[in-house]
Amino acid sequence: MAKDRLQSDDHAKDNVEMVDGETKVKETSETVDIVAKFLEYIDKDKKDGKPKERVLSEKYLEELAFMAEYVEVRVHESPDEFAELVIPVFVNGIPCVFPRGTTVRCPRFLANALIVRGDVVTTPSVMVEGPDGMEKSYGIKKRSSHKYPFEVIKDTPKGREWFRKRLSEVD
């Protein structure tokens, strides 16, 4: 059910609007319910019998709207024969599936979950001369790369710049 909603163009159109040339998420009963549950969760953390002070700034709400904007991404094929053919992603219980080589339209926060580092460590052996003659010695080689290399197919200029910065942070 949630997967169908994420991939439905009608759902996206119903929940976003253009304001000053930028896509903004509309306040719907569903988003109000999510925010209300979040605030209720925060209120459970009380100090000295008083509710914890909370401030939802305009900037924070703009960041939430920015992360909810829809983008199109494509996860690259992998030369590794054992690599996943489909990458499942879950963010706060919201699922999305990214088949390799296929363009997927999803909210930015789900595409953000694809930014993962993968490390490969090998221990190659070499023969070295030791006190008792030739001995086997092991070295350690570590290679890091993005686990799921992908490209952004469709996004706003602000969104493309955000992805560029985000990808460089992981390096």
C-alpha positions in Angstrom: 0.0 0.0 0.0 2.7 2.5 1.0 4.8 1.5 -2.0 1.9 2.2 -4.3 1.4 5.6 -2.8 5.1 6.5 -3.1 5.2 5.7 -6.7 1.8 7.2 -7.6 2.0 10.5 -9.5 -1.5 11.4 -8.3 -0.4 11.1 -4.7 2.6 13.3 -5.4 0.5 15.9 -7.2 -2.1 16.0 -4.4 0.5 16.7 -1.7 2.8 19.3 -3.4 2.3 22.8 -4.7 4.4 25.3 -6.5 5.3 28.4 -4.4 7.6 31.0 -5.9 8.9 28.5 -8.4 9.7 25.8 -5.8 7.8 22.7 -4.9 6.4 22.7 -1.4 4.6 19.9 0.4 1.0 20.7 1.2 -0.2 20.3 4.8 -2.5 17.3 4.7 -4.3 15.5 7.5 -1.7 12.7 7.2 1.3 15.1 7.6 -0.5 16.8 10.5 -1.0 13.4 12.2 2.7 12.6 11.7 3.8 15.9 13.2 1.2 15.5 16.1 2.6 12.0 16.9 6.1 13.4 16.8 5.3 16.2 19.2 3.4 13.8 21.5 6.6 11.7 21.6 8.7 14.7 22.4 6.3 15.7 25.2 6.8 12.3 26.9 10.3 13.4 27.7 9.6 15.6 30.7 12.1 17.3 32.9 11.2 18.5 36.4 7.5 17.7 35.7 7.3 20.3 32.9 7.1 19.4 29.2 10.3 19.7 27.3 10.4 23.0 25.4 10.2 22.6 21.6 10.5 25.0 18.8 9.6 24.1 15.3 11.3 26.8 13.3 10.3 27.9 9.9 13.7 26.7 8.6 13.1 23.2 10.1 9.7 23.0 8.4 11.3 24.2 5.1 14.0 21.4 5.4 11.2 18.8 5.9 9.4 20.0 2.8 12.7 20.0 0.8 13.4 16.4 1.9 9.8 15.4 0.9 10.2 16.8 -2.7 10.1 14.1 -5.4 13.2 13.3 -7.4 14.1 10.7 -10.0 17.2 8.6 -9.4 18.8 5.6 -11.1 21.0 3.1 -9.3 23.8 2.0 -11.6 24.3 -1.6 -12.6 27.1 -3.4 -10.7 29.9 -5.5 -12.2 29.8 -7.6 -9.0 27.9 -10.8 -9.8 26.8 -11.0 -6.1 25.5 -7.4 -5.8 21.9 -6.9 -5.0 19.7 -6.6 -8.1 17.1 -4.6 -6.1 17.9 -2.3 -3.2 15.1 -2.0 -0.6 15.1 1.2 1.5 13.0 1.9 4.5 13.0 5.3 6.2 10.7 5.7 9.3 8.6 2.7 8.0 8.2 4.1 4.5 9.5 1.6 1.9 10.9 2.1 -1.5 12.5 -0.3 -3.9 15.4 0.7 -6.3 15.9 -1.9 -9.0 19.4 -1.4 -10.6 19.3 0.3 -13.9 15.8 1.6 -13.5 14.7 5.2 -12.9 12.7 5.5 -9.7 10.6 8.5 -8.6 10.6 9.0 -4.9 10.9 11.6 -2.1 14.4 13.0 -1.6 14.7 11.4 1.9 14.4 7.9 0.5 17.0 8.6 -2.2 19.3 10.0 0.6 19.2 6.5 2.1 21.1 5.2 -0.9 24.2 7.2 0.2 26.1 4.4 1.9 29.9 3.6 2.0 31.1 0.1 1.4 34.6 -1.1 2.4 36.4 -4.0 1.0 39.4 -5.3 2.9 41.8 -7.9 1.4 44.9 -9.5 2.9 47.2 -10.3 0.0 50.2 -12.4 0.8 53.8 -11.9 -0.4 56.9 -13.9 0.1 59.6 -12.0 2.0 63.0 -13.1 3.2 63.2 -13.7 6.9 65.7 -15.0 9.4 64.7 -18.6 8.6 64.5 -18.1 4.8 61.5 -17.2 2.7 58.3 -16.5 4.8 54.8 -15.6 3.8 53.8 -12.1 4.9 50.3 -10.7 4.8 49.4 -7.1 4.1 46.1 -5.3 4.5 44.5 -3.3 1.7 41.3 -1.4 2.3 39.3 0.1 -0.5 36.2 2.3 0.1 33.5 3.3 -2.4 29.9 4.1 -2.6 27.9 0.9 -2.1 25.1 2.0 -4.4 26.4 4.4 -7.0 23.5 6.3 -8.5 22.7 9.3 -10.6 20.1 12.0 -10.1 18.0 12.1 -13.2 15.5 14.8 -12.3 15.7 17.3 -9.5 15.7 21.1 -8.8 19.0 23.0 -9.0 19.0 23.4 -5.2 18.4 19.6 -4.9 21.2 18.7 -7.3 23.6 20.9 -5.2 22.4 19.3 -2.0 23.1 15.8 -3.4 26.5 16.9 -4.7 27.5 18.2 -1.2 25.9 15.1 0.5 27.9 12.7 -1.7 31.2 14.5 -1.0 30.6 14.4 2.7 30.5 10.6 2.6 33.9 10.3 0.7 
